[in-house]
Amino acid sequence: QVQLVESGGGLVQAGGSLRLSCTASRSIFSINAMGWYRQPPGKQRELVATITSGGNTNYVDSVKGRFTISRDNAKNTVYLQMNSLKPEDTAVYYCNAYLAVGLRNYWGQGTQVTVSS
């Protein structure tokens, strides 16, 4: 079982920056992959970025060069640094943890990011 708590969302003007944090209730060292997803208003949830236990990262094309995902195993925390934010980045952002053993996915409660134009 993994509980995830996100923080760092808020309201920001276009071009601004935010850093999201996701803290897990247990060590993330052995969690196969952690990621950030988002759900814009009226749309389906979509992948934003992932990072594996080995540090490999993956991003959706629309955020490449603007967002950076990282992890601090000592703090059981994953971050999403978001720069050059655009109004279309407005969404509820969710943290995800994936464990290959049992094919389990865990989700946080979400944090709202609103980018004004």
C-alpha positions in Angstrom: 0.0 0.0 0.0 1.3 3.5 -0.9 -0.4 6.7 0.1 0.6 9.8 -2.0 0.1 13.4 -1.0 0.5 16.2 -3.6 1.2 19.8 -2.9 2.4 22.9 -4.7 -0.5 23.7 -6.9 -2.1 27.1 -7.3 -2.8 30.1 -9.5 -0.1 31.5 -11.7 0.1 33.8 -14.7 1.1 32.5 -18.1 4.9 32.3 -18.3 5.3 31.7 -14.6 6.5 28.6 -12.7 5.3 26.2 -10.1 6.8 23.2 -8.4 4.6 20.3 -7.5 5.6 17.8 -4.8 4.4 14.3 -4.2 5.4 12.6 -0.9 4.8 8.9 -0.4 4.0 7.1 2.8 6.8 4.6 2.3 10.2 4.4 0.6 10.0 5.1 -3.1 13.4 3.5 -3.7 11.8 0.3 -4.9 8.7 1.8 -6.6 9.2 0.9 -10.3 7.9 4.2 -11.7 6.3 7.4 -10.4 4.6 10.0 -12.5 2.4 13.0 -12.9 -0.8 12.9 -14.8 -3.3 15.8 -15.3 -7.0 16.1 -16.0 -8.0 19.4 -17.7 -11.6 20.5 -17.2 -14.0 18.4 -19.2 -11.2 16.1 -20.5 -9.7 12.8 -19.8 -6.7 12.3 -17.5 -3.4 12.3 -19.4 0.2 11.4 -18.8 2.5 14.3 -18.2 5.8 12.8 -17.1 7.2 9.7 -15.5 10.4 8.7 -13.8 11.6 5.1 -13.2 13.5 3.7 -10.2 16.6 3.9 -12.4 16.0 7.6 -13.1 14.8 7.3 -16.7 12.3 10.0 -17.6 9.5 10.4 -20.1 7.4 13.4 -21.0 4.4 14.1 -23.1 5.4 16.2 -26.1 3.4 19.3 -25.0 5.6 19.8 -21.9 9.0 18.8 -23.2 11.5 21.5 -22.5 9.3 23.2 -20.0 8.6 20.6 -17.3 11.2 18.5 -15.3 10.4 15.5 -13.2 12.8 14.4 -10.5 12.8 12.2 -7.4 14.5 12.4 -4.0 14.6 8.9 -2.6 15.8 10.1 0.8 12.7 12.3 1.2 10.3 9.8 -0.5 9.3 12.6 -2.8 8.8 13.2 -6.5 8.8 16.7 -8.0 7.4 18.3 -11.1 9.1 21.6 -11.9 6.8 23.5 -14.3 8.2 26.5 -16.2 6.8 28.7 -18.9 3.3 27.7 -18.0 0.5 28.2 -20.4 -3.2 28.4 -19.9 -3.6 25.0 -21.5 -1.6 23.5 -18.6 -4.6 24.3 -16.4 -5.7 21.0 -14.8 -5.9 18.9 -11.7 -2.5 17.2 -11.4 -2.3 13.7 -9.9 0.7 11.8 -8.6 1.0 8.1 -9.5 3.1 5.3 -8.2 3.4 2.0 -10.1 4.5 -1.2 -8.6 5.2 -4.0 -11.1 4.6 -6.7 -8.4 0.9 -7.1 -8.5 0.6 -4.5 -11.3 -0.6 -1.9 -8.8 -1.2 1.7 -9.3 -1.7 4.2 -6.5 -3.0 7.8 -6.9 -2.9 11.0 -4.9 -5.9 13.2 -4.3 -4.8 15.7 -6.9 -3.7 19.4 -6.8 -5.2 22.2 -8.9 -3.0 24.2 -11.2 -4.6 27.2 -12.8 -2.7 29.3 -15.4 -4.3 32.6 -16.3 -3.6 34.4 -19.5 
